[in-house]
């Protein structure tokens, strides 16, 4: 349908019909206009798959037997693959299942920056680096929207904490906003051509993001040329007039008073009371409806030529297993204990409640009614079969009476006061209950220690759960819950060869025992195939190739926002670390980390050498740099190496991080294979945001190109003279 026909369609709508299209007529849907063939617009939560169905007017599960779906790896796991093709494939699967379930928009992916490891929704996001996020979100959006389903990237913008998320006011410099927090969204709009964007709950510079004119009108529409739908997070709208004029298209909320949403009957009262000019109001309403119809047209909702989708296709499980395999990060393997030998392990002890726990049902709006979920314990049984005796011990009592809200005062990192409202439930716990937890932990500990003595191998599978990694709350610290630090330490005394596996969506403080552990594996919330993928990796059927998409600090006390006392803040939070987020901070200020950004080991060895660079020019006045280098697999197994290229301004005229990621490639090599690799750095790899001119610029001068295995391990360097003083952003 042409723009002219869409405009004509708008003219045929009554005012009430238009209003019904711009606010919810159900928890997940707007109202259609049957007489004109305009269907309702149906959304679904979707960070890890299409959410189960609820009644239209309440958060009551309908209880269908046919709304179980595929459970995808969380976004932090996907980011750990550093694989653009897998981002596309998982997006395509998500979109197909959303369409198969009759949805028009899937509220995913989340791409907020992991400002600190303590954010409760870190597992929904793609790490700390804007370039990595940009490179993964674009193919994921493409995959989703191939299925006539709109992606909805979120949360726009600077939603980097859950504490007081509904009202906290974020103060951030224009430069940090443009360099760190917005690039992923910009890439999704300009390169991904995404159809939907969800506003954040929080305020930016004093105005709620869901009706923030600077974000929605100036940046999103005018600068980036976004033509799709802006949708509110549920309960994210706080002012009718602002929502009407400041760029929001569709309001969704969590209540059933649908006619009283801010963008419903209150608009009529605003006009009747003369608080806004009628002509202006009608023009803004028409504009919103045009955006909605434009997206409906893109999704073939108006012409009857829409794809039907499907879900739980058998063949799609291979994508989920591969994503889970490539997400696993091998952090330590000092004595080459891994991979374990199936022939030698006749009795295996598995310790840890996460070995036998399903994570799909938790996490807030990320919950999934999974068709199935293979736990690590089940995966080990599947891989080892009947020749190995597998003994399972929980190791700890997973009902944490203290919870994150009642941590010891020494571990609270100055956040207890700001989280006081969330600690009420924890305060109800009695001393008797705490003693019971301690008794059970001691009982489980002794049982695990006894079983460890005669096992051929011991695998510990612990970490976090969605009591901690979840929407609506932040962590107080990075410590393991349920007394796990003591359990791991004691087990390592008995079995120093124990394989430690941690499942989580964000970094963990491992300082209590990391020095004693020879092996360490990080497996994330890896989806429905995650358990078997982990078992395959532990026993050598799969060579690990995951790399950290975020820095693992030693503890939260090393994080810049915590050091500055600006996480989570009170009424207002000031991003005083500015552009120095993640490795940009640790690298620039020489702060020791547990594991650096981009880190990950393999069962084979790679050598990268001979970096060469050439400045290119084209007819569009953009200047780019071609980077070449050689990479070899010098080990005895096939595997995948991750080559990372960072840019460093040798003589910066303004403050800059020591280096910034600007290119990467995951390269699969057979044993003994050598390949020449070429990467192209676009001109914006050398720019920074100039707050005086309110635009990106590049200073002419000397730049170092650093070939690296991770943010701490640079293996080769070359230098170029880059003379472009103005970069045209396409």
N, C-alpha and C positions, 0 to 999 in steps of 0.2 A: 504494500500500500504506500503510495507516494505521500510526501509531506503535505501536499495540497489536500489529498483525501483525508488525511488524519486531521488537518485543520477543519475541514468540513464536518468531520465526525464530532469534533469538540463542539461545534456550533449547534449541533442537534441535541446536545445534552441539556437537561434542566439543571438549575443550580443545585438542587438536592442530589441529583444523580452524580454531579461532579464531586460534591462533598463526600458522598458515600465511597467514592473511589480513592480519596486521599486519607482515609483513616480506617482502622480496623473495624470489621463487622464480625469479628471473631478473634480468638487469640492469635491465629496465624493467617487470617485472610481478610481481604477487603470485600466489598460488595460489587457485583457486576451490574451491568445494565442489559438485561435479557432482550428488551425490545430492539436494541441496536446490535445485538450479537457480541457484546463486550462481556467476557467471562469474569468471574472473581479472580483476584490475584492471590495465589496461595503460596505461602512461604513455609520453610521448615528450618529449624536449627540443624547445623551440619558440620561442626568442626571435625568430627571423626566418623561421619556417616549420617544418614537421614534419620532424624529422631522419630520415635514412636508417635502414634496418633493420640491426640487428646480431644475431649469434647470441645465443641466450638466456643462455649461460653465459660469454661472453667479449666483448671489444670488437673482435671480428672482423666486418668488414662482410660481410653475406651475399652481396651482389653482385647483388641483384635488378635487373632492368631497369625495373621498374614502381614504384620508390619515389622517383622524381624528382618534385619538387613546386614550387609557387610559392615564390619567394624574395621575402619582404617587406622593405620599408625597415626599417632598424634603429630601435629605439625613440627614439633621439635625433633621427632624421630625422622620425619621426611627431610627436614633441613640437614640432619646428620648424614643423609645419603649424598649430599652435594651433587645430585643427579637431576638434571633438567628433564631428561626423558621420563624418569619415574614421577616427577612432579606432574608432567602432562598425563601420564597413564593413570595415576591415582585420581587426578582431576576428572578425567574422562569417565572413570568408573563411578565417581561420586555423582557426576551429572546424569549419567545413565540411570542410576538408581533413584535419584530424585525425580526424574521424569517418569520412571516406572512406578513410582509411588504417587504420581499425579501432582507433583509440586512444580511451581513456576520459578521460584527463587530459593536457592540454598544459601543460608546465612553463613557463608564461609568463602575463602579462608581468612583466619585471623593473622594479621601481619604487624602487630604492634611490636616495637623494639623491646627487647628484654633489658630494661634499664638496670635492674638488679635481679639476682636469683630468687628474691623473696616474693615476687609477684605470684599470686595464686594461680593465675592463668597462663604462666609461662609455657606450659605444655601445649597450649593452643597456638602458640606463635612460632616464628621461624628463626629465633636467635637474636643476636645483638648487632649484626652487621647489615646496614642498608643495602649494600651491593648484593650480598648473598640473597637477601630477601627478594630484591627486585628480580634477580635472575631465576628464582623459583616460582614466584607468584604469577609471572606472565604465562609460562606454559601451563600452570595449573588452571588459570582462568580460561585459557583456550580449550583445555580438555573438558572443563565443566560445560562451557557454553556451546560446544559442538552438539550437545544433546537438546537444544532448544530450551535450556534452563539458564536463568541468570545466576551468575556468581554474585556474591555480595561481600566485598572485602570490608574488613572491620578491624578496629574501631577508630574512626576518623575524628580526632587524632589525639596523640599523646595520652592514651589510656594505658598507663604503665604501672598501675597499682589497683588493687581491689578495695583497700581500706578507704572508706568514705568516697567511693567511686561516684556516687550520685551527686555530690556537691563540691568535691575538692576542686580548687582553682589552681591550674597549672600556670606557672610563670616560666617561660623559656625564651632564650634569645632567638631572634629571627634567624641567625646563622645556624644555630643548633637545630631549630625546627626544620630548616630547609636541607641541611646536610645529613641529619641523622633520622628524624622522625617522619618525614614526608616522602623520601625517594621511592619507597615501596609502593605507596599509593599512586604516586605520579606514574611509575612504570606500568602499574595495572591499568591506569586510564589511557595513557598515550600508546603503549605498546600492546597491552592486553585487550584494549577496547572493552573493558568490563562494563556490564550493564547496571550494576548496583553497588552502592556504597552505604554502609551503615555509620551513622554518627555515634560518637562516644558519649558516655554518661557525663564525664567530667566537664568542667569549664576550661576554656583557654583564654587567658588574659581577661577574666571576669565574665565571660559569656559562655553559656552551655553550648557544647559542640554541636548538638542536634539542631540548633538554630543560631549558628555563629556565622554572620555575614562574611567575615574575613575568610573563613575556611570554605564555606559552601558556595558563596557567590564569587568572591574575588579570585581565590586560588583555583577551586575546583572547576567552576564554570568558565570564568573569563580567561584565566591563564592556561588551564589544561584542556579546555574545550570539551568537558564532560557533557554527554547528552543523555545519560541514563537517569535512573531513579536514585534519589537520596532518601533513605529510610531511617527512622529513628530506632535506637535500641528501646526495649520496652521500658516505659517510664522515663525516657530520656528527654521528653518535652516538658517545659515548665512555663511557657508563656505563649499565648495564642497569637498575639500580634507579631512577635519575633519569629515564630514558626511560619507564619503566613508570608512575611516579606523577606526573610533571611535565607531562603534557599532550601527548606525542607519540602520534600514531595509527598511523603507518606508517613503517617504516624501510626506506630503499633504500640500497644500497651498490654499490661498483664491483668487488667480488670475487665469486667463484663459490662461496664456502663458505656457501651460503644457510642451512643449518641452524645455523650458528654466528654469525649476526648477533646483535647485542646483544638484539634483541627476538625471538629464536627460542629455541633450547634453553637458553641461559643463564638465561632466566626460570624454567624448570623447576628448574634447579639452585639458583637463588636461593630458591625456595619450599622445596625439599627440604632445603636447608641451614639453614632457619629464619631467613634474613636478612630476610624480609618475611613478614608475616602472610598466610596463605593466603586468607582471606576478602577482605582488602584487594586482594591480587593479582588474584583472580578478578573482583572488581568493576571494577578498572581495565581488565582485558582486555575484559570485556563492554562497557564504556564505549567503548573504541576500536572494537570491532566494530560497535556501534550507529552510531557516526559514519560508518563506511565504508558500512554498509548504507543509512543515510540518504541519502548522496550517490548511491549506486547507484540508489536509488529515484527521486531527483530526475532522474537521467539516463535513466530508464526502462530500466535494465539488468535489472530483475527482472520486468517485465511484458510484455516482448516488443513494446512499442509504440514503439520507438526509431527516430529518423530514421537514414537510412543514410549521409548525407553524400556528398561527391564531391570530386574534386580535379582541378586543371589545367583547370577550365572556362574556355572561351574568353572568356566575358563578364566573368569576374572580373579579367582583365588591365587593364580600364579603371580599376578601383579602384586597382590598384597603380600605374598610370601617373599617376593624379590625385594619389595620395599622394606620389609622387616629385616631381611638378611643384610641389606646394604646400610641399614641404620645403626647396626650394632657397632659400638666403638670399643676396640681393644685398647685399654689404657696402660696396662702393665703385663708383661710376660717375661720377667727377668731371667728365669731359669728354663725357658722354653717348656714349661709345664703343659701349655696348650700348644696344639690340640691334644686332647686325651685320646688314648688308644683303646678302641672298642674291644680288642682282643685281650687286653690286659686288665680291663675293669670288669671283674666278675661280681663284685659287690660295691654298689655305689650308694653313698649317703648323701641325701639332699636335705638341706636345712634351710628354714626360712619360710615364713608365712606367704611371701609373695610368690613362692614356687607353686603354690596351690590356690592362688587367688585370681579371680577374674576382675578386671578393671573396667570393662565396658560400661557397667551400670552407673559409674560415678563421674564426678567432675562438673556438676551443675548442668548447664545447657548443652554440654558436650556428651552427656550420657547417651548410650546406644543400647538398644534392644537387639543384641547381636544374634545372628543365626546360630553361631557357636563362637567359642573362644578357646583356643588351645593354650593351656597354661604351660609354663616351663616343665612342671612335673609330668604332665601328659606328653609333652614333646619329647622328653627324655625316654619315656616308655616307648613311644612310637619309633624313635631312632634306634634304640638299643635292642628292642625285641625281647625274646624270651631267654637269651643267654646271659643276661645280667640281672642280678637281684638288686632291686632299688628299694632302699629303706628311706622313709620320709619322717623327719622330725620337724615340728613347727619352729622350735628354737626360742620363740618369744610369744608372749600373750598380746594379741593385737588390739585389745581394748584399752587404748591409752587414756587412763583416768586423768592424767595431767593435761593431755592434749597440747596443742601448740599454744593455746592461750594461757596455760598455767605453767610455763617453763620456769626453771630456776632463775632467780633474779640475775645471776651471773651470766645467763645466756640470753637475756632479753634485748640486748643491743639498743637500749633506750627507747623501745617501741611500746612498752606495756601500757603507758598512759593513753596513747592514741588508739589502742585496740581494746580499751577497757569495756566498751559496749559489747564486744564480741565474747568476752570472757565470763559472762554471767552464768552460762550453763556449766562451764568448767568448775565454777565455784561451788556448785551444788554437790560435787563429789565429796564423799566423806572420807575420813582417815581410814575407816574400815575397808572401803573399796580400794584405796591405795595400797593397803597392806595385802589385800587379796591379789592385786596385780603383781606386786613384788614376789609373793609366794609362788604364783603361777610362772613368772619369768624364771625364778630360781629352779623350779621343777623342770621346766622345759630345757633350761640350760644344762642341767646335770644329765638329762636324758640324751641330749645331743652330744655332749662330751663323751659319754660312755659309748655311744654308737660309733663315734669317730675313730675309736681305737683300732678296730679290726676291718675297716672299710678299705678297699683298694683306692678309692678316690672320694673326696668330699667336695661338694659344690654347695656354696651358700647363695641363696637367692633372697635378698631383702630389698631395702630401699624405702620409698615412700608409697603412699596410697592416695586416693582421691579424697581422703580426709584432710590432706595437706595440699596437694595439687588440685585446686578447685576454684571455681568461680565464687566470688563473694567474700573471700578472705585471703589475706596474705600470711606468709610464714613469719614468725618472729625471728627465727634463726635458721641456719642451714643444717642443723644437727639431725641425725637419724632418730626417729621416735622408737618407742617400745623397748628401750634398753638395748638396742642393737649394737652400739659401740662396745659395750662390755662383752656381749655374746661373741662378736667377731674376734675381739682381742683374745678371749679365752680359747676359742676354737683354734686360732692360729698358733697358740702355744702348744696345743696337742698335735695339730696338723698344719705345719708351716707350708705345706704344699696345697692347702685348700684354695679352690678357685672361688673368688668373690665376684658375685654378679649383683649389680644394683639396678633395680627398676625404678624409674622416676621420670618426671618431665622437666626437671631443673636441677642445677648443681647441688651437691651434697658436701658437707664438711666431713672429710675422711681423716683428719689429722690424728685422731685417737689411735689409729691402727694401720694407716697406709704404709708406714715404714716397715711393718712386719709382713705385709702381703706381697707375695711375688707375682700374683696375677690379679687383675682387676678388669672387669667387663661392665660396660654401661649399656643397658638394653632398652631403656625408655618404655613407654606404653606403646607397644609395637603392633597392636591390632590383633585380629582374630587368628592370624598365622604366626604370631610372634613367638609362641612357645616352641614350636618345631623349628623355626628359624634359629633360635638361640641354641637348641640342642644340636642342630647341624653344625653350627659354628664351633661349639665347644668340642665336638668330636671330629672336626676336620673335614666334614663334607662340604663346608663353605669356608672360604677364606675371608676374614673380616675386612671390610673396606670403609666403614663409617668413620667420620671425623667430626669433632665437636663444632657445632654452630655457635657456640658461646664459650667464653672463658669460664673455667672452673677455678674460682678463687679459693684460697686456703680456708677462709671463713667469710661470713658476711661483714666482719669488721674490716676487711680489706677493700670492700666495695666503696667507690667514691661517694655515692649518694648517702650511704650509711655514715661514712667518715664525716661528711659535711652536716650530718644531722638532718637530712632532707628526704628521708624516707621513713614512714609514709607522709609525714607532715601533718598539719592540722587542717584548718580551713583553707589554707594555701600551701602549696609546695613549690619551692623554687629550684629549678634544675641548675644548681650552681656548678656542677661538673661540666656544663656547657657541651662542647663537641667531644669531650673526652669520656666516651661511653665504651664499656667493654675493653677489648684489647687496646683501643686507642689510649685509654688511661693507664693500664698496667704496663704497656710498652713505653709510652712517652715518659712516665715518671719512675720507671724501673722498679715496679712492684712485683715481688715474687708471686707466682700463682701455683696452684696444685697441678693444673694442666692448661696449656694455652689454647686459645682459639685456633681451630683448624687441625688440632692434634688427633692422631689415630694411628695405631700400629697394624701390621699385617703379619701373616705367617711366612711371607717372603720379603726380600729386600730390594729396594729401588735406588737407583742413582740418577740424579738430574744434574746435567752439566751443560756448559757452553752457551749460556744465554746471550743472545744477540738481539739488537733492536735497530729499527729503521723508522724514521719519521716519514710519514706519507702525506701527500696532499691530494685533494680531489677538487673537482670543479665547483663544489658547493661551498668552498671556503672552510670546510671542516678539516681539521688536521687530525690524523690518527697515527698510531704507532703500531708497527708490526713487530711482534716478539717471537723469536725462534729459540728452541733449545732441544737438547737430546735427553731422552729418558730411557733407562734400561732396567729390566728385571734381572737382577744378578742372583736370585735365589732359585730354589728347586721346584717352586709351585707357581701356577698361574695366579694372577691377582690384579687388583686395581690400585693404582697410585693416584693421589690427588696432588696435582701441581697447582700451586698458588702463586700469583704474581702481585706484589705490593708496589706501590709508588711512594717515593719519599722525595720531597722538595729539599734539595741539598742546601740552599740558602734561602729559607722562607722569609718573606717580607711581613707576614702576619703569623700569628700563632697557628700552628698546624700539628696534628698528631705525628709521631715519629714515622709512621707509615700507614697506608690504607690499602685494603684489598681492592683490586681493580680488575682482576681476571682470574679464572680458575678453569681447570679441565680435569675430569676423571678419566683415566686412561687405563684400559685393560691390556695386559701384556702376558704373553706366554713366557715360561722360563727361558732365559737367554735372549729374549727379544729386545731389540732397540728400535725406537721410533723417533723421528724428528717431528716436533710438535710446533704448530704455529697458532698464536693467539693475536687477536686484534684489540687494541685498547682504543676506545673512542676518545674524542677530544675532551669530554667531560671528566675523564680520569685525572686530569691535571687542574681542575677548577676548584674553587672554593666560593662560598657565598659572601659577597661584599655588601655589608649592611648600609653602606653609604649610597651606593648606586642601586641597591635592591635588586641585584642580579648576580649570576655566576660569572666569574672571570678567571682567567689564567694568567699568571705572571710569567713572562719570558725568563728563561734561566735554565739551570742545570737540574735534572731530575734523575734520581737513581731508580732503576727497575730491579726489584729484588725477587728472585726465584726462591721459593720457600716450600718446605714440607708442612709448616705451621707458622703461627705468628712469631714464635721464638726461634725457629730453626731455618735460617736463611742459608741456602747452599750455593748461590751464585749471584753476582751483581754485575750490572752494566749501567752505563750512564749515557744520557742523551741531552741534547740541547733542544728545548722546546720553545719556539719563538712566537707562538700564537698568543696574542694579548687579549683577544676577544673570541669567545667561543659561542657560536650560534647554536642554540638549543632547538633541535628539530621536534 
